[in-house]
């Protein structure tokens, strides 16, 4: 009877450890999916008020990735320096608020630029970002692993 208690005790401890780890994965994965949704929403809000005009990439300024955003092992991002013309004829040269790796466009490329009419210096290249999709995929994988671990832990605890 003692070996049965030892096995049962081991199952309980293993179940708690696996279940706790599974919950961490599940929460982390869900958080990543929510962050990706927030990124999409912010981009859509900007696009809804933005004006699109032709522009030119004067250069790509490489800088360290911003710690406040999610960058999957990317240490340097290219922030394009853009030249574009406002409806009143004013020519603006402004660095994009959005950096990417690889760059959104090469130096000398003609691109579509989107800027905020209320603040024409808030600008980026009108190219779809894959970052929210990548973050969603990783989040879903983490959440799925967490759910499987939690289910496995529950099975260990019930047995």
N, C-alpha and C positions, 0 to 999 in steps of 0.2 A: 504494500500500500504506500510506502514511503516514496518509491520511484514515481508513482502516479502524481503525488503532491509536488515533487520536484519538477516534473514535466509541466504540470499545470501552472506552477509558479513561474517557470521559464516562459511559458506561453503568455502569461499575463504581463510580464516585464517586456517581452519582445513586442507584444501587441501595443503596449503603451508607447514604447519608443517609436515603432513604425507608425502608429497612429498620429503621434505628435509630429513626426517628420512629415507625414502626409498632409497634415493640416497646415504646416508651414508652406509646403509646396503649393497647396490649394490656395491659400491666402495670397502668396506671392504671384502666382499665375493669374488669379482674378485681378489683383492690383495692376499687373502689366496690361491686361486687356482693358481695364478702365482708363489707364494712362493713354493707351493708343486711341481710345474713343475720344478722350479729351483733346488729343492732338488733332484728330480729324475735325472735331467741332470747331476748334480755334481757327484752323485753316479755312473751313467753310465760312465762318463768320468774316474772316478777312477777305476772302474771295467775293463774298456777297456785296461788300462795300468798295472793293478795289476797282481801279480802272486799268485796263490793259492797253499798252502801247508798245510799238517796236523799240528795241534798244540794242545796245552793243555791249559785249563784255570787254572791258578795257584790260582787265587782269584778274587773276584769282589770288586773293590774299589768304595764305595758309596760317591758321592759328590753332592753338590747342583747343580741344573740344571743351565746351562749357560744362562744368560739373553739374549744373542745375537741369540739364536735359539728358535724355536717355540716348546714349551712343554705344552701340554694341562693339566694344573693343576697338573703337576708332580714336586714335590719339590726336590726329590733325584733321581739320576740316577746311575746305576751300570756300571762302566767302567772296563771291564775284563782285568786282568793282564795276558798276553799271553806268552807262550813259544813256539818257533818254530825254525826250522832249515833252514838256507839259502842254496842254491845249493853248495856253497863252504865249507859247513860243520859247519859254524859258528852258534852257538846257541844264539838266541836273546830272551831276556825277556823284553817285552814292554807292556805298558798299551795302550789299544785301544783308538783311537781318538773319538770313537763313544760310547756314553752311552745310556743305555736303562732302562726302568722300565716296566715290570719285566726284569731281566737280560737276556742277549742273551743266556747264558749257565751257568750251575752250576760249582762251584769250583771242579776241578778234571775231568771235561768233556773233551773228545777229540772232537775237532771242526776243521772245515776248516777255515784257516786264509788266508786273502788276504792282501798283502803288496805291496807297491810301490817299484819296483826294484831300482829306482833312490834314494829312501830314505826308506830303509827297516824298519825304526822305525815308519813309517806311516802305521799303521796296524789296522785292525778291523776283527771281526768275519764275515764270509761270510754267513750271514743269512739275508733274505729279511726283510726290515723295513716296518712296516705298517703305520708309521707316515705320509708319504706323502699322503697315501690314506685317513687317518683320516682328515688331513688338507684339502684335496680336498672336502671331503664330507661336512665338516663344511662350507667351502667357498661356495659350491654350494647351501647349505641351506640358508646361509646369502644372497647370490645374488638373490635367488628365492624369499625370503621374501621381499627384497628391490624392486625387479621388481613388485611384487604384490602391495606393498605399493605405488609405483610410479604410477601404473595404476589406483589404487583406488583414489589417489590424483587428477590425471588427470580427472577422472570421476566427482569428486566433483567440480573441477574448471570449467568444461564444463557445468555442470547442472545449 
